[in-house]
Amino acid sequence: MMKFLFFMLFMTPLCFKKNMFWLVQMLLFMMMYMFMNMTLSINNFTNLSYLMGYDMISFGLILLSIWVCALMIMASENLYKTNLYVNFFLLNILLLLVLLYLTFSVMNMFMFYLFFEASLIPTLMLIVGWGYQPERIQAGMYLLFYTLFMSLPLLLSIFFLYNKTNCLMMYMMKFYDMNLFFFYVSMIMAFLVKMPMYFVHLWLPKAHVEAPISGSMILAGVMLKLGGYGLLRVMIFLQKINTKLSFIWIIISLIGGFYISLKCFCQFDMKSLIAYSSVAHMSLVIGGIMTMNYWGYVGSYVLMIGHGLCSSGLFCLSNINYERLNSRSLFLNKGMMSFMPSMSMWWFLLLSSNMAAPPSLNLMGEINLIMSLVSWSKISMIMLILISFFSAGYSLYLYSYSQHGKYSMSIFSFYSGLSREYLMLSLHWIPLNLMILKIDYSMIWF
C-alpha cells in the first residue's frame, strides 16, 4: 500500500515544472492500472502495511478516486489554456487524491477520521480558488460548516470507543457491540451529512453550482461516497441499536428522496438539477445501508460506484455546454441537437444510466436496494416506485429540454465537440456499463 502513496508523493515535483499537465494525467492512469492488478481477497483485508490495507469496499472506491482524479485533469483543459494557476491546481488534485487514498485504505478508526476531514480542505480550495461565481465563498462556508458541525461529535465518539475497547482497528470492531444512543447518533451523523441525507443536504447543490468542473466531478464522484463508506464501516459495531432506530433514517431518506426528485423538475440550472439528482440517489444508498441486510450492503456499494461514474460524466456534459454558451441555464441551452448531434448521443447514454437503465451499474445497485428495502418493509414500495418513476422523469426533462426545441438566438458562434471531450465521456460510460459483466466481484463478499 505504501508504494502507491510514494508514487503519488513523488509526482508532486512534476506539478511545479512547465508543460507537465498531461504527464501527470498519464501517470495517474498508469497508477490506476497498476492498482487494478493488485491481488484482492474477497473476504479479508489484503496488502497490509503500515496500518493500511484494503478489502472489497476500499478497493473499488480507491480505483474510483484515481480514475475520477485522472479525468478531472482531462476535463480542465481550459485552465491549462488560460494558465490559471495550473501548477497549484495539479498539486491540489494530487493532495486530494493522497488524502482520499489514505481515507479508504487506513484501518485505524482515528486515522480514518483524520483523513476523512482533511479531504475537505483541497475540495474547499478547488471551489474557492477556481469556481466561477462570486458566491463561491458562501458555498465554501456551507460546505465547511455543515461538515464540521457534525465532525466534533464523531471525534469524541471515536475517543469514547477507544476508551471502552482499547482498540480502533476496523477489522476488530466486529467483536464489539455498542448499544448507546448518543454514541450511535454522534457516530453516524457526520457520515449522513456527508452523504448527504435530506435535511442536511443544502450544502451540496450550492457547492456544485459554484464549483469548477473538476470540483463538481470529485464532489459527485468520490466525496459523497466517503459518507457511505463510513456508514458501512461503523454499522458493524452499531447493529443492536440500529435495529431499533434505523426506521428513522430510512423514512427520512425515502420521503426526502421523493421530495428532492420533485425539486429536480423545478431546476433550470443544469448543474443544480444533476446535484439534486445525486441527493435522490444517495437517499436510496442510506436506506439500503440502514436495513443492514446483505442486499442493502451490496446494493449500496454498487450504486456508489455506478453513481460516481455517471454523475461525474453528467457534470462533464454540462460543462461542455457551459464552455460554449457561458451559461448553464436550460432557457439558453436549448436545441443542442442541431449543433452537436453526437454530443446528444452522450447526453442520452449518460442520462439513461442515471435513470438506471440496463446495462449500467446503477440498475444493478437499484435492484438490490429495492429488494433490501422491500424486504425490510412492504410499505417502502410506495416511495420506491415514486423515486424510480421521477428519476426517469427528471432525466428525460433534462434531456428533452437541452437537446430539443428552438435554439437560443443569442448563439452567434459555436464549435463542435473535441476528441478530448468524447474520450472523457467514453471513459465515464464504458466502465459504468462494462463492469456489469464482472458484477460477481462486487456482489459476492461473504
N, C-alpha and C positions, 0 to 999 in steps of 0.2 A: 504493500500500500504506500510505503514511503517513496517508492521510485516515481510514482505519478505526481506526488506532492513536489518532489525535487524537479521533476520535468517542468512543472508549471512555474516554480520559483526561478529556475534558471532561464525561463523565457522572458523574465521581466527586463533584462538589459536590452532585448530586441525592441521594446516599446520606445526606447529613447533614441534609436537610430532612425535615419531617414529612409523612406520607402520600404518599410518593413511591414506595412499594413497587411498585405496579402500573405506574407510568410507566416505571420502569427496565426492567421486563419488556417493555413495548410497544416501547421504543426498541431493545431487543436484537432483537426480531422484525423491526423496520424495518431494522436494520443487516443482518440475515440476508438479507432480500430484496434489499437494495442490493448485497450481496456476490455473491448468486446471479446477478445480471445482469451481472457483470463479464465482460469478454472472456476467453476461455480458449483457449489454443493446446494442441492435444493433445500435440505433440512437445516444445515448448520451455518454458522459464521465461518468463512474461509479467509485465507491470506491474512492471518492475524499478525500484526506487527505494531509495536508502539501504541498500544491501546486502540488500534484501528483494525477494522475488518469489515467484511460486507456479507450480507445474506441476500436472498432473492429481492427483498424490497429495496435495500440500498443499491443493489447492482443496477436495477432498472432506472432508479432516479439519478444515480451518478451519470449513467450513459446519457440520460435526457439532458442533464445540466451541461455536459461537454458539448453535446450536439447543438443545443439552443445557443450556447455562447459562440460557437463557430458560426452559426447562421446569423447571429446578431451583428458580427463584423461584416458579413456579406451584405446585410440589409443596410448598413450605414455608409454606403459609398459616398453619399452626399457630404458627410463630414470630411471624408478624405479629399474630395474635390475642393471643398471650400477651406480646407486645412483648419478646421475649428478645434484646436487643441487635440489633435488626433493622438499624439503620444500619450497624453494623460487619459484619453478615452480608452486606449488599449490597456493601459495599466489598470484602470478601473475595472475593466471586464475581467482581466486576469485575477485581480484581487477578489472579485466577486466569485469567480469560479473556484478559487482556492478555498474560500470560506464555505461555499456550497458543498464542495467535495468533502471537506472536513466535517461539515454538519451531518452528511449522510453516512460517513464512514466511521466516526468515533463511536466507541461502545460505552463510554462513561457518560452518565446522565448529565453531570455538571458541565463537562466539555461540550456536550451537545447543546446545552442551554447557551453557553458562551458563543459558539459559532452561529447558532440559530439567531441570536440577537445581533451579532456582528455583521451578518449578511445584509442587515438593514442599511448600514452606512453607505456602501458603494451604490446601492439602489437609490438612496436619497441623493447621492452626488450626481447620479445619472439624470434624475428628474430635475434637480435644481440647476445643474450645470448645462445640460443640453436640451432642456424642454423648450416648447415653442411659445407658450403664452406667459404673460406676466403673473398669472395666478398660480404658477408652479410652486412658488414659495408656500402658499397656503396649502396646496396639495401635499407638499413635503411635510408640512406640520401635521396634517391629518394622518398621514402615513406613520409618522414618528409617534405621535401621542396615542393613537389607537393601539399601536403595538406595545408601547412602553407602559401604558396604563395597566395592562394585564401581565406584564413580564415580571414585575416585582413579586406578586403572589406566587408565580411559578418558581422563582429562585428560592423563596422561603420554603415552599413545599419540598423542593429538592433537598434543602438542608435538613428539613424535618425527616425526610425519608432516610437520609444518611444517618441521622441521629438514632432512628429506630432500628435500622437494619445493618448499619456499618458496611453497606455495600451500595455502589452506584452502577455496577455493571449491568447493562441491559439484558444480557443473556441470563443472568442470575435472578432477574426480577420475577421470573415465573414461579419462584418458590414462595413469594410473599403475597399477602392479600391485605390491602389497606382499606379497611371498611370505615372511613371517616368522611363526614360530609364536607367540611370546609376544605380539607386536603384535596378531596375529589374535585370540587369546583375550581379551586385555585390552580390545580394541576392542568385541567383541560381548557380553561377559559382562554389562555394565551393562544392555544392552537386553534380554538374556534374563531377567534378574532382574525387569525392569520388566514383562515380557510377561504373566505370569510363567511360566517354564519349570518343569516338575516338578523337585523337589528344592529349588528356591529359591522355592516358591510359598506358604510358610506365612504370610507377612505378609498375603496378600490376604484369605483368609476372615476373619482376625482383624480387619483394618481394616474390612471390610464390615459385620461383625456389630456393631461398636461405633460405626460412623459414623452420623450422621443421614441422612435420606433424600437430602438434597442431596449429601452426601459420597459416598454409595453411587452415586448417578447419575453424578457426574463421574468417580469411580474406574472404574466399569464402562464408562461411555460413551466417555471420552477418555483417561484416564491410562494404561490398558493399551495404547492404540494408539500411545503415544509409543515404546514398545519396538519395535513392528512398523515404525513409520516410520523409526526409527533404523537398524534392520536393512536395510530397503530402500535406505537411502542409503549405508550403508558397504559393502554387498556388492559395489558396483560396482568398488571397488579391492581387494577381497579374493578375487577369483574363483579364481585359480590354487590358492591354499592351501585354499579352501573345497571345491574338488572332491575334495581328499584327505580332509578332516576332517568334511565335512557329515554323514556317516553317523552320527557320534556323537550329534549334536543331534537328528537325525531319529529314531533309535532311542529316545533318552530321551523325546522328545516323544510318540511313538506309544504306547510302553508306559505312560508316565506318564499320557497321556490316558485310556487304558483303566482304569488303577488309580483315577484320580480319578472316572471315570464310576461305578465300583463304589462308591466312597466316597459318592457322592451319595445312594445308597439308604440309607445309614446315618444321614443327617442328619434331625433333627427340628426344626431351626430353619429357617424358610423362607428367610431371607436367606442363611444359610450354604449351603443347597442351591444357590441361584442363583449364589452366589460360586464354589462348586466347579465348577458347570457352565461358568462363564466360563473357568476354567483349562483344562477339557477342550477348549473351542472354540479357545482361543489356542494349544493344543498343535498343532492342525491348521495354524494360521497359521504357526507356527515351521517345521513340516515343509515347508509349501509354499514359504516363502522360501528355505529351505536347499537345496531341489532346484535352485534357480537356473534354472528354465526359465520360459518365458513364461506358461504356465497357472498356475504356482505364484505368480508375482508378482501377476498379475491377480486370481486367486482370493483371495489373502491380503488384498489391498486391499478387494475387495468384501465379504469376510466381516468385516473390521474395521468397515466402515461399518454392515453389517447387524447385527452383534453389538452395536455401540454403541447402536443404537436399541432393539433387542429386550431386551437385558439391563437397560437403564435403565428400560424400561416395566415389566419384571417386578419390579424393586425398588419402583417406584411402587405396584404392586398389593399387594406385601407390606406396604408402609407404610400403604395404605388400610385393610387389615385390622388393622394394629397400632394405628392411631388409634382404632379402635372397641373392640378387645378388650384393649388394652395388653399384648398377648403375640404373639410370632411363632411360638410352638410349634405344631407340627402336631397335638399332642394336644388343644389347645384350639380351633384354627382348623378346626373340622370342620363339615360340613353347611351351609356358607355359601350354598349354592344356595337354601336355604329363606329366607334373609334378604335376599340381594342377587342375584336371578336374572340381572339384566342385567350385573352385575359378573362373574358367572360366565362370560358370553359373552366378556368381555375377557380373562379368565384363559385361556379356550380359545384365543382368537385369538393371544395373545402366546406361549403355550406351544407352539402348533402352529408358529409361526415359529421358536421356539427349537429345535424338533426338525427344522428345515429342511424344512418343508412348502411346496409351491408356493402362492402366487407370491412368497414372500419373498426378499429379497436373500441370506439365509443359504443358501437352496437353491442359488442360482447360485454363491455362493462355494464351498460344499462340493463341488459337482460339479467345479468347476475344480481344487480342491485334491486331490480324489480322483484326477482324471486325471493331475495332475502327479506325485503320489506313486506311482501305479501304473506310470507310465512310467519312474520312477526305479528302482523295484524291484517285481517282482510279489509278493514275499513281504509287502510292506507291506499288501497287500489284507486279510490276516487281521485285523490290528489295526484297519484302517479299517472293516471290517464290524462288529467288536465295538463300536468307538466310536459308529458311526452307530446301531446297534441299541440300545445302552444310553442314548444321548442321548434317543431316543424313550421309552425305559423310564422314566428318572427324570423326564421331563416329565409323563408320564402318572401317575406315582406322586404327584407334587406336585399335579396337578390333581384326581385322584380322592380323594386324602386330604383336601384342603382344601375341596372342593366337595360331596362326598357324605358319607354316614354320618350318625350321630346327633349332633346338635349338643350342645355342652357345656352342662350345666345351670347353669354359672356366668354365662351371659349374661343379665343382668337387663334392661338397656336397650340399645337399638340404634337407629342411624339409617342410612337407606339412602344410596346414592351421591349425591354432589353433582354439579351440572353442571360445575363446575371440574375434578373428577376425571375425568369422562367426556371432557371436551375434552382434558385432558392425555394420556389414554391414546390418544385418536384421533390426536393429534399425534405419538405414537410410532409407531403402527401404520400410518397412511396412507402416510407417506414410505417406510416399510420395505417396503410391498407395492406401491406405485405406481412406485417408482424402477426396478423391473424392466422397465418399458415403455421406459425410456431407458438400458438396460444397455449399449448400444453405446458410450456415452461412457466408461464405466468399463472397457470391455474392449479398445478399440482405441487403444493408446497409440503404437505404433511405426510 
